[in-house]
Amino acid sequence: MNSFYSERELCELGFLSLGKNVLLSKKCSIYSPSTISIGDNVRIDDYCILTGRITIGSHIHISAYVAIYGTYGVFLDDYSGMSPRSTIYSAVDDFGGDFLIGPIHDPRCTNLKKGSVFIGKYSQVGANSVIFPDLKIAEGVAIGAFSLVKNDLAAWGIYAGIPLKKIRDRSKGLLKFVQDE
């Protein structure tokens, strides 16, 4: 028994676009596949949630229990990835007490911070990390486990923590493996 959809089954799901060599777990929850694009050589593991406008580039691994909420757009560029239990939000509620919380309420009673999320090439999101809306993670960024990302991140840095801090620069040595493609 194969726990990934077959190529025929993937085509029947109705994605906006679908590349070659895509491994998508049958245990994923995919909402609105017509708004989701997936590139070549992508693997999405068990218990992931994908919903909204999501573009997944090529050569990407999305580990188990990842959630991507793309109501306002999420873009993962080539060679990026997400470690287990990490989450991307393109909208978050205001928990300050002046508004109701959740998608079940009239939008006039809620206050959302919203905006697209861009994760650049060669970037990796560490396990159990959370990414807030309306930001850009530049090329080559590595985010440590259990981190909270609320602002843009500059290229080729290693960031970690709550509050998030730059730990050091990241090597570009990995580029030697992808230049011929």
C-alpha positions, 0 to 999 in steps of 0.5 A: 500500500502506498501512502502517497497519491498516484499521479492520476489521483493527484491530477483528479484533485484539481490543483491550479498547476501540478509539476512532475514527481510530486509525492503528496500524502493521502493523510494531508488535508487539502482545501481549495486545491484549485488555488494551489500550485505545486512545482516539480520534485515536491514531497508533502508528508502526513497530516499537513493542512494546505488552504488558500492561495499557495504556490509551492516551487520545485525541490521542496519538502514539507514535513509532517504536521505543517500548516499553511494558511494562505488566504492572502497568499503564501509563496515558497520558492525553490529549494525551500522547506518546512520542518515538522509542526511549523505553521505559516499564517497569511492572516492572524486575529487581533487578540487584544480584546476589542474584536471577536476572534475566528473566521466564524464571525462577521468580518466587521467584528474582527480585526485581522493582520493580513498579507502574503508571505514569501519564503525565498530560495534555499530557506528552511523553516525549523520545527515548531516555528510560526510565521506571521503574515505580511512578510518576506523571508529572503533567500538562504535564510535558516530559521531555528526550531521554536521560533516566531517570525513577525518581520522580514528577514535579510538574506543568508542569515540564521535566525532563532528564538522568541523574540527572533534574533539573527544568530550569524550569517549562513554559508552559501556552500549549498549553492554548489549542488544546484548551479547545474540545474 
